[in-house]
Structure formats: structure tokens, C-alpha cells
């Protein structure tokens, strides 16, 4: 597995954990431990997203242009071979 594939897999893991925790909180909104877990997973997801975009390019339009130029279409898109 390439470094880019590993980074994408980590990002997907973090996204899953964040969504899963959010769904749990829909039914248990008073669970403070679950809320803390959600916040931690959200932070880790954002960190993984930032790391991916720093090394492999933007994942969406919100990440494009961070390097001072419009770099959205420079590299293969995230779903192309990753």
C-alpha cells in the first residue's frame, strides 16, 4: 500500500469514527463521554484531512488554492487510483 493510500485509509477511518459517534449521539444526546469522544474523533479527522491535503493535494474545493495557486486539477483526483 502506498503512503497516499495509507493516508486515505486513515482519513476514512477517522471519518467513520466521527460519523458513528454522531449517530450514537443522536440517540444519546446527554452522554458526555460520547460527546468527548466525538470531539476527539472530529479533531483527529481534521488533522488527518490536513495531513493528506498537505502531502497529496486537495480533497475538495475548500482545500484548493492553499498553496497560492489554483491546484485543484494538478494531481489525480482522490478517487483515481487511491
OpenMM code with the backbone's topology and positions (N, CA, C; nanometers):
from openmm import Vec3, app, unit

residues = "UNK UNK UNK UNK UNK UNK UNK UNK UNK UNK UNK UNK UNK UNK UNK UNK UNK UNK UNK UNK UNK UNK UNK UNK UNK UNK UNK UNK UNK UNK UNK UNK UNK UNK UNK UNK UNK UNK UNK UNK UNK UNK UNK UNK UNK UNK UNK UNK UNK UNK UNK UNK UNK UNK UNK UNK UNK UNK UNK UNK UNK UNK UNK UNK UNK UNK UNK UNK UNK UNK UNK UNK UNK UNK UNK UNK UNK UNK UNK UNK UNK UNK".split()
positions = [
    Vec3(0.0848, -0.1173, 0.0000),
    Vec3(0.0000, 0.0000, 0.0000),
    Vec3(0.0897, 0.1240, 0.0000),
    Vec3(0.0586, 0.2190, -0.0872),
    Vec3(0.1401, 0.3406, -0.0958),
    Vec3(0.1123, 0.4316, 0.0238),
    Vec3(0.1994, 0.5294, 0.0411),
    Vec3(0.1820, 0.6256, 0.1502),
    Vec3(0.0507, 0.7031, 0.1327),
    Vec3(0.0192, 0.7363, 0.0084),
    Vec3(-0.1054, 0.8080, -0.0182),
    Vec3(-0.2263, 0.7209, 0.0141),
    Vec3(-0.2206, 0.5943, -0.0204),
    Vec3(-0.3307, 0.5028, 0.0118),
    Vec3(-0.3463, 0.4877, 0.1626),
    Vec3(-0.2359, 0.4795, 0.2338),
    Vec3(-0.2410, 0.4701, 0.3796),
    Vec3(-0.3029, 0.5946, 0.4410),
    Vec3(-0.2650, 0.7119, 0.3885),
    Vec3(-0.3207, 0.8373, 0.4390),
    Vec3(-0.4708, 0.8438, 0.4126),
    Vec3(-0.5140, 0.7993, 0.2948),
    Vec3(-0.6567, 0.7997, 0.2622),
    Vec3(-0.7314, 0.7004, 0.3511),
    Vec3(-0.6731, 0.5860, 0.3769),
    Vec3(-0.7364, 0.4871, 0.4642),
    Vec3(-0.7514, 0.5434, 0.6064),
    Vec3(-0.6496, 0.6117, 0.6546),
    Vec3(-0.6574, 0.6729, 0.7875),
    Vec3(-0.7665, 0.7793, 0.7905),
    Vec3(-0.7749, 0.8589, 0.6866),
    Vec3(-0.8790, 0.9611, 0.6786),
    Vec3(-1.0174, 0.8967, 0.6795),
    Vec3(-1.0334, 0.7895, 0.6090),
    Vec3(-1.1628, 0.7195, 0.6066),
    Vec3(-1.1976, 0.6603, 0.7424),
    Vec3(-1.0972, 0.6064, 0.8118),
    Vec3(-1.1207, 0.5534, 0.9476),
    Vec3(-1.1707, 0.6634, 1.0403),
    Vec3(-1.1033, 0.7775, 1.0332),
    Vec3(-1.1410, 0.8901, 1.1195),
    Vec3(-1.2812, 0.9401, 1.0846),
    Vec3(-1.3125, 0.9448, 0.9557),
    Vec3(-1.4451, 0.9897, 0.9134),
    Vec3(-1.5517, 0.8934, 0.9649),
    Vec3(-1.5251, 0.7630, 0.9549),
    Vec3(-1.6204, 0.6636, 1.0033),
    Vec3(-1.6443, 0.6792, 1.1531),
    Vec3(-1.5364, 0.6953, 1.2291),
    Vec3(-1.5493, 0.7088, 1.3746),
    Vec3(-1.6299, 0.8330, 1.4113),
    Vec3(-1.6073, 0.9406, 1.3384),
    Vec3(-1.6793, 1.0649, 1.3649),
    Vec3(-1.8278, 1.0484, 1.3329),
    Vec3(-1.8592, 0.9882, 1.2201),
    Vec3(-1.9993, 0.9677, 1.1818),
    Vec3(-2.0677, 0.8722, 1.2782),
    Vec3(-1.9987, 0.7651, 1.3146),
    Vec3(-2.0543, 0.6662, 1.4069),
    Vec3(-2.0854, 0.7297, 1.5423),
    Vec3(-1.9926, 0.8098, 1.5928),
    Vec3(-2.0148, 0.8768, 1.7211),
    Vec3(-2.1315, 0.9749, 1.7102),
    Vec3(-2.1416, 1.0444, 1.5980),
    Vec3(-2.2526, 1.1376, 1.5782),
    Vec3(-2.3873, 1.0667, 1.5763),
    Vec3(-2.3906, 0.9509, 1.5131),
    Vec3(-2.5148, 0.8738, 1.5093),
    Vec3(-2.5524, 0.8247, 1.6494),
    Vec3(-2.4527, 0.7827, 1.7266),
    Vec3(-2.4807, 0.7407, 1.8639),
    Vec3(-2.5379, 0.8575, 1.9443),
    Vec3(-2.4776, 0.9760, 1.9249),
    Vec3(-2.5230, 1.0934, 1.9992),
    Vec3(-2.6647, 1.1354, 1.9601),
    Vec3(-2.7086, 1.1013, 1.8389),
    Vec3(-2.8467, 1.1303, 1.8002),
    Vec3(-2.9449, 1.0635, 1.8960),
    Vec3(-2.9115, 0.9464, 1.9435),
    Vec3(-2.9990, 0.8730, 2.0350),
    Vec3(-2.9638, 0.8899, 2.1811),
    Vec3(-2.8438, 0.9437, 2.2080),
    Vec3(-2.7975, 0.9597, 2.3458),
    Vec3(-2.7340, 1.0985, 2.3640),
    Vec3(-2.8117, 1.2043, 2.3452),
    Vec3(-2.7543, 1.3393, 2.3455),
    Vec3(-2.6971, 1.3847, 2.4794),
    Vec3(-2.7302, 1.3169, 2.5853),
    Vec3(-2.6813, 1.3561, 2.7183),
    Vec3(-2.5533, 1.2811, 2.7583),
    Vec3(-2.5040, 1.1924, 2.6760),
    Vec3(-2.3865, 1.1113, 2.7075),
    Vec3(-2.2594, 1.1950, 2.6901),
    Vec3(-2.2095, 1.2465, 2.8001),
    Vec3(-2.0923, 1.3352, 2.7966),
    Vec3(-1.9671, 1.2634, 2.7475),
    Vec3(-1.9514, 1.1370, 2.7832),
    Vec3(-1.8354, 1.0601, 2.7374),
    Vec3(-1.8381, 1.0453, 2.5853),
    Vec3(-1.9553, 1.0174, 2.5320),
    Vec3(-1.9687, 1.0044, 2.3864),
    Vec3(-1.9428, 1.1379, 2.3175),
    Vec3(-1.9864, 1.2472, 2.3785),
    Vec3(-1.9624, 1.3792, 2.3217),
    Vec3(-1.8128, 1.4117, 2.3200),
    Vec3(-1.7447, 1.3756, 2.4265),
    Vec3(-1.5993, 1.3960, 2.4310),
    Vec3(-1.5303, 1.3106, 2.3240),
    Vec3(-1.5766, 1.1882, 2.3072),
    Vec3(-1.5216, 1.1005, 2.2043),
    Vec3(-1.5446, 1.1598, 2.0657),
    Vec3(-1.6658, 1.2094, 2.0420),
    Vec3(-1.6978, 1.2717, 1.9131),
    Vec3(-1.6032, 1.3893, 1.8866),
    Vec3(-1.5853, 1.4733, 1.9852),
    Vec3(-1.4967, 1.5892, 1.9678),
    Vec3(-1.3538, 1.5455, 1.9374),
    Vec3(-1.3073, 1.4426, 2.0056),
    Vec3(-1.1716, 1.3911, 1.9813),
    Vec3(-1.1608, 1.3332, 1.8402),
    Vec3(-1.2611, 1.2577, 1.7968),
    Vec3(-1.2585, 1.2000, 1.6624),
    Vec3(-1.2700, 1.3082, 1.5556),
    Vec3(-1.3469, 1.4114, 1.5836),
    Vec3(-1.3592, 1.5218, 1.4898),
    Vec3(-1.2243, 1.5923, 1.4731),
    Vec3(-1.1556, 1.6137, 1.5835),
    Vec3(-1.0234, 1.6769, 1.5788),
    Vec3(-0.9240, 1.5891, 1.5020),
    Vec3(-0.9251, 1.4592, 1.5295),
    Vec3(-0.8341, 1.3677, 1.4603),
    Vec3(-0.8670, 1.3592, 1.3114),
    Vec3(-0.9948, 1.3666, 1.2768),
    Vec3(-1.0346, 1.3664, 1.1363),
    Vec3(-0.9807, 1.4910, 1.0667),
    Vec3(-0.9954, 1.6055, 1.1293),
    Vec3(-0.9458, 1.7297, 1.0697),
    Vec3(-0.7933, 1.7255, 1.0543),
    Vec3(-0.7244, 1.6677, 1.1523),
    Vec3(-0.5782, 1.6549, 1.1432),
    Vec3(-0.5394, 1.5628, 1.0277),
    Vec3(-0.6093, 1.4516, 1.0137),
    Vec3(-0.5807, 1.3579, 0.9046),
    Vec3(-0.6098, 1.4223, 0.7695),
    Vec3(-0.7156, 1.4999, 0.7622),
    Vec3(-0.7507, 1.5694, 0.6389),
    Vec3(-0.6437, 1.6720, 0.6025),
    Vec3(-0.6008, 1.7493, 0.7002),
    Vec3(-0.4958, 1.8486, 0.6764),
    Vec3(-0.3663, 1.7816, 0.6314),
    Vec3(-0.3302, 1.6708, 0.6950),
    Vec3(-0.2082, 1.5997, 0.6582),
    Vec3(-0.2181, 1.5474, 0.5151),
    Vec3(-0.3316, 1.4899, 0.4804),
    Vec3(-0.3490, 1.4373, 0.3454),
    Vec3(-0.3352, 1.5495, 0.2427),
    Vec3(-0.4045, 1.6581, 0.2658),
    Vec3(-0.4025, 1.7684, 0.1703),
    Vec3(-0.2649, 1.8336, 0.1600),
    Vec3(-0.1930, 1.8372, 0.2692),
    Vec3(-0.0581, 1.8948, 0.2679),
    Vec3(0.0353, 1.8118, 0.1800),
    Vec3(0.0229, 1.6807, 0.1872),
    Vec3(0.1143, 1.5921, 0.1150),
    Vec3(0.0659, 1.5482, -0.0226),
    Vec3(-0.0674, 1.5408, -0.0417),
    Vec3(-0.1184, 1.4801, -0.1644),
    Vec3(-0.2157, 1.5676, -0.2428),
    Vec3(-0.2444, 1.6850, -0.1951),
    Vec3(-0.3325, 1.7750, -0.2679),
    Vec3(-0.4718, 1.7817, -0.2084),
    Vec3(-0.5516, 1.8743, -0.2604),
    Vec3(-0.6840, 1.8986, -0.2024),
    Vec3(-0.7806, 1.7822, -0.2224),
    Vec3(-0.8671, 1.7652, -0.1243),
    Vec3(-0.9723, 1.6634, -0.1313),
    Vec3(-1.1029, 1.7219, -0.1830),
    Vec3(-1.1151, 1.8491, -0.1793),
    Vec3(-1.2359, 1.9177, -0.2250),
    Vec3(-1.2019, 2.0619, -0.2563),
    Vec3(-1.2988, 2.1342, -0.3038),
    Vec3(-1.2737, 2.2732, -0.3406),
    Vec3(-1.2295, 2.3583, -0.2224),
    Vec3(-1.2738, 2.3248, -0.1020),
    Vec3(-1.2349, 2.4038, 0.0144),
    Vec3(-1.0852, 2.3925, 0.0429),
    Vec3(-1.0212, 2.2855, -0.0047),
    Vec3(-0.8778, 2.2680, 0.0167),
    Vec3(-0.7930, 2.3172, -0.0991),
    Vec3(-0.8561, 2.3613, -0.2058),
    Vec3(-0.7831, 2.4068, -0.3235),
    Vec3(-0.7347, 2.5499, -0.3043),
    Vec3(-0.6238, 2.5813, -0.3662),
    Vec3(-0.5715, 2.7169, -0.3626),
    Vec3(-0.4917, 2.7511, -0.2389),
    Vec3(-0.4706, 2.6566, -0.1500),
    Vec3(-0.3975, 2.6840, -0.0263),
    Vec3(-0.2504, 2.7132, -0.0519),
    Vec3(-0.1968, 2.6621, -0.1605),
    Vec3(-0.0562, 2.6827, -0.1912),
    Vec3(-0.0286, 2.8100, -0.2707),
    Vec3(-0.1260, 2.8992, -0.2804),
    Vec3(-0.1060, 3.0242, -0.3501),
    Vec3(-0.1453, 3.0210, -0.4970),
    Vec3(-0.1902, 2.9070, -0.5452),
    Vec3(-0.2363, 2.8957, -0.6830),
    Vec3(-0.3485, 2.7931, -0.6875),
    Vec3(-0.4251, 2.7950, -0.7942),
    Vec3(-0.5371, 2.7017, -0.8085),
    Vec3(-0.4826, 2.5660, -0.8500),
    Vec3(-0.4673, 2.4765, -0.7532),
    Vec3(-0.4028, 2.3472, -0.7751),
    Vec3(-0.5009, 2.2303, -0.7767),
    Vec3(-0.6286, 2.2594, -0.7890),
    Vec3(-0.7320, 2.1581, -0.7783),
    Vec3(-0.7143, 2.0435, -0.8768),
    Vec3(-0.6789, 2.0719, -1.0001),
    Vec3(-0.6750, 1.9678, -1.1022),
    Vec3(-0.5337, 1.9224, -1.1378),
    Vec3(-0.4341, 1.9580, -1.0581),
    Vec3(-0.2954, 1.9235, -1.0889),
    Vec3(-0.2662, 1.7749, -1.0760),
    Vec3(-0.3122, 1.7144, -0.9707),
    Vec3(-0.2815, 1.5746, -0.9408),
    Vec3(-0.4021, 1.4871, -0.9717),
    Vec3(-0.3834, 1.3558, -0.9666),
    Vec3(-0.5003, 1.2687, -0.9819),
    Vec3(-0.6019, 1.3003, -0.8715),
    Vec3(-0.7259, 1.2860, -0.9032),
    Vec3(-0.8325, 1.3121, -0.8066),
    Vec3(-0.8304, 1.2015, -0.7008),
    Vec3(-0.8824, 1.2287, -0.5821),
    Vec3(-0.8735, 1.1312, -0.4731),
    Vec3(-0.9257, 0.9929, -0.5085),
    Vec3(-1.0230, 0.9825, -0.5960),
    Vec3(-1.0813, 0.8526, -0.6306),
    Vec3(-1.0101, 0.7851, -0.7469),
    Vec3(-0.9090, 0.8487, -0.8039),
    Vec3(-0.8373, 0.7926, -0.9154),
    Vec3(-0.7149, 0.7137, -0.8684),
    Vec3(-0.7331, 0.5878, -0.8472),
    Vec3(-0.6215, 0.5000, -0.8109),
    Vec3(-0.5773, 0.5076, -0.6671),
    Vec3(-0.6528, 0.5694, -0.5818),
    Vec3(-0.6155, 0.5770, -0.4409),
    Vec3(-0.7022, 0.4833, -0.3623),
] * unit.nanometer
topology = app.Topology()
chain = topology.addChain("A")
for resn in residues:
    res = topology.addResidue(resn, chain)
    for name in ("N", "CA", "C"):
        topology.addAtom(name, app.Element.getBySymbol(name[0]), res)
